[in-house]
Amino acid sequence: QVQLVESGGGLVQAGDSLRLSCAASGRTFSTYAMGWFRQAPGKEREFVSAINWSGSSTTYADSVKGRFTISRDNAKNTVYLQMNSLKPEDTAVYYCASRRAGWSTTTTRREYDYWGQGTQVTVSS
């Protein structure tokens, strides 16, 4: 069992930056792929970004490409999402997720095995 705890959310203005963190329990973190998803009120949970176990492969949704950067520190069992140039449409609860098949990234929600509880990001205009 892997436990994931997100942090770093908050209320910011359009154009500001935030860095989300996701701390994972367990000794297998370095073998897992990690992903970030988000869910706005009344909408489906959508893919944001993913990173493979080594950090050599990353994937981004078109809506965040060029503004968001995913990274990981396997020594700290933590994955990060640096969010720059935030827009009001980025407002959502952000979730991190882990996937045992760590060699590749995927945008498909059902392919992730464990999920955190989420952290709220609100961007005002």
C-alpha positions in Angstrom: 0.0 0.0 0.0 1.3 3.5 -0.9 0.0 6.6 0.8 0.3 9.9 -1.0 -0.1 13.3 0.6 -0.3 16.5 -1.5 0.6 19.9 -0.3 1.3 23.4 -1.6 -2.1 24.4 -2.9 -3.6 27.8 -2.1 -5.3 31.0 -3.4 -3.2 33.0 -5.9 -3.8 35.6 -8.6 -3.6 35.0 -12.3 0.0 35.0 -13.5 1.3 33.8 -10.1 3.2 30.5 -9.5 2.7 27.6 -7.1 4.6 24.5 -6.4 2.7 21.4 -5.4 4.4 18.5 -3.6 3.3 14.9 -3.2 5.0 12.9 -0.5 4.8 9.1 -0.8 5.2 6.5 1.9 7.0 3.2 1.3 10.3 2.1 -0.1 9.0 1.5 -3.6 8.5 5.1 -4.7 11.6 5.1 -6.9 10.1 2.3 -9.0 6.7 4.0 -9.6 5.5 6.4 -12.2 3.8 9.4 -10.8 1.0 11.6 -12.2 -0.9 14.7 -11.4 -4.6 15.1 -12.2 -7.1 17.8 -11.4 -10.8 18.2 -11.0 -12.8 21.4 -11.2 -16.3 21.6 -9.8 -18.8 19.9 -12.0 -16.1 18.4 -14.3 -14.4 15.1 -14.8 -11.0 14.5 -13.3 -8.4 15.3 -16.0 -4.8 14.5 -16.6 -2.3 17.2 -16.0 1.2 15.6 -16.1 3.1 12.4 -15.5 6.7 11.3 -14.9 8.3 7.9 -15.1 10.3 6.3 -12.3 13.7 7.8 -13.3 12.4 11.2 -14.4 13.6 10.6 -18.0 10.2 10.7 -19.5 7.5 13.3 -18.8 4.1 14.0 -20.4 1.9 17.1 -20.2 -1.7 18.0 -21.1 -1.8 20.5 -23.9 -3.5 23.0 -21.6 -0.5 23.2 -19.2 2.4 22.6 -21.6 5.0 25.3 -21.3 3.6 26.5 -18.0 3.8 23.5 -15.7 6.9 21.3 -14.9 6.8 17.9 -13.2 9.8 16.6 -11.4 10.7 14.1 -8.7 13.2 13.5 -6.0 13.4 9.8 -5.3 15.7 10.3 -2.3 12.8 12.3 -0.7 10.0 10.1 -2.0 8.4 13.3 -3.4 7.1 14.4 -6.8 6.6 18.1 -7.6 4.4 20.1 -9.9 5.8 23.6 -10.6 2.9 25.7 -11.9 3.8 29.1 -13.5 1.6 31.7 -15.3 -1.5 30.4 -13.5 -4.8 31.1 -15.1 -8.3 31.1 -13.5 -9.1 27.9 -15.6 -6.4 26.1 -13.6 -8.6 26.3 -10.5 -9.3 22.8 -9.3 -8.4 20.2 -6.7 -5.1 18.7 -7.7 -4.4 15.0 -7.1 -1.3 13.0 -7.3 -1.3 9.3 -8.2 1.2 6.5 -8.5 1.5 3.7 -10.9 3.4 0.4 -10.3 4.3 0.2 -14.0 7.0 2.8 -13.5 8.9 2.7 -16.8 6.4 4.7 -18.8 3.9 7.5 -18.4 0.2 7.4 -19.1 -2.6 9.9 -19.2 -5.2 7.3 -18.4 -6.7 7.7 -14.9 -7.6 4.0 -14.4 -4.0 3.0 -15.0 -2.9 4.6 -11.7 -3.0 2.4 -8.6 -2.9 4.8 -5.7 -4.3 8.3 -5.2 -3.8 11.2 -2.7 -6.6 13.2 -1.1 -6.0 16.3 -3.2 -5.0 19.9 -2.6 -7.1 22.9 -3.7 -5.7 25.4 -6.1 -7.7 28.6 -6.7 -6.6 31.2 -9.2 -8.4 34.5 -9.1 -8.6 36.9 -12.1 
